Amino acid sequence: MSDFDHNQLDELIHSRIRLAVMAVLAGLDKAEFTFIRDRVKTTDGNLSTHLRKLEDNGYIDVNKRFEGRKPVTEIALSPKGREAFEHYLTRLESMLGAGTRSTDSQ
C-alpha cells in the first residue's frame, strides 16, 4: 500500500471544523465551548453539529454543568480521540513525505 493513500485519512477528523477542534483540544486538558468556538471562528450551531459527530464517535468527552445559573460546556479529547488524532497526523505526514519524495525523483 502506498504512503500516499488518502483513503487512510480519518474522514471524521478531516472536516475543516472538526480538524480545527481536534487541534485545539490536542494541546489542552479541556476547553470551554466558547473558547473553542472563538478559536475555530465558527457559529454556535455549526460547532455544536461538529462536536456532536465527534462525541457520537467517542473522540471527545462533553461535560455540561452550571456555574450559578450560567450553563458551561467543557470538551476534552477522549483517549480514543487523542489516539485517532495522532494516527491522523502520522498518516498525513506520511502522505506529505511520499508526495515530496515523488517530486524529488523527477
C-alpha positions in Angstrom: 0.0 0.0 0.0 1.3 3.4 -1.0 2.1 6.1 1.7 0.1 8.4 -0.5 -3.2 6.7 0.1 -5.7 9.5 1.0 -8.3 6.8 1.9 -6.4 6.1 5.1 -7.2 9.6 6.5 -9.9 9.6 9.1 -12.9 11.2 7.3 -14.4 12.2 10.6 -11.4 14.3 11.6 -10.7 15.5 8.0 -13.5 18.1 8.0 -12.0 21.6 8.5 -14.0 22.4 11.6 -13.5 19.0 13.2 -9.8 19.1 12.4 -9.5 22.6 14.0 -11.4 21.4 17.1 -9.2 18.4 17.5 -6.1 20.5 17.0 -7.3 23.0 19.7 -8.0 20.2 22.1 -4.8 18.3 21.5 -2.8 20.9 23.4 -5.3 21.2 26.3 -6.7 19.0 29.0 -10.1 20.5 28.3 -11.7 23.7 26.9 -15.0 25.5 27.2 -17.3 25.6 24.2 -17.0 29.4 23.8 -13.1 29.1 23.8 -13.3 26.5 21.0 -15.9 28.5 19.1 -13.7 31.6 19.2 -10.5 29.8 18.3 -12.2 27.9 15.4 -14.1 31.1 14.3 -17.4 29.4 13.7 -21.0 29.8 14.9 -22.5 28.1 18.0 -24.8 25.9 15.8 -22.0 24.9 13.4 -19.7 24.0 16.3 -22.5 22.1 18.1 -23.1 19.9 15.0 -19.4 19.1 14.6 -19.0 18.4 18.3 -21.9 16.0 18.3 -20.3 14.0 15.5 -17.0 13.8 17.4 -18.9 12.9 20.6 -21.1 10.2 18.9 -17.9 8.6 17.7 -16.2 8.7 21.1 -13.5 11.2 20.1 -14.4 13.8 22.7 -16.0 13.9 26.1 -18.5 16.6 26.8 -19.3 17.8 30.3 -22.2 20.2 30.9 -22.6 22.0 34.2 -23.9 25.2 35.7 -21.9 28.0 37.3 -24.6 29.7 39.2 -27.3 30.0 36.6 -24.9 30.0 33.6 -24.5 26.8 31.6 -20.9 25.8 30.9 -19.9 23.1 28.5 -16.4 21.7 28.7 -14.9 19.5 26.0 -11.9 17.2 26.1 -10.3 14.7 23.8 -11.1 11.2 24.9 -8.2 8.6 24.9 -9.8 7.2 21.6 -9.9 10.7 20.1 -6.3 11.5 21.1 -5.2 8.2 19.5 -7.2 8.9 16.4 -5.8 12.4 16.0 -2.2 11.1 16.5 -2.9 8.5 13.8 -4.4 11.1 11.5 -1.3 13.3 11.8 1.0 10.3 11.2 -0.9 9.4 8.1 -0.9 13.0 6.9 2.9 13.3 7.5 3.4 10.1 5.6 1.4 11.4 2.7 3.3 14.6 2.7 6.6 12.8 2.7 5.5 10.5 -0.1 4.4 13.4 -2.2 7.8 15.2 -1.6 9.8 12.0 -2.5 8.0 11.6 -5.8 8.5 15.2 -6.7 12.2 15.0 -5.8 12.8 12.0 -8.0 11.6 13.7 -11.2 
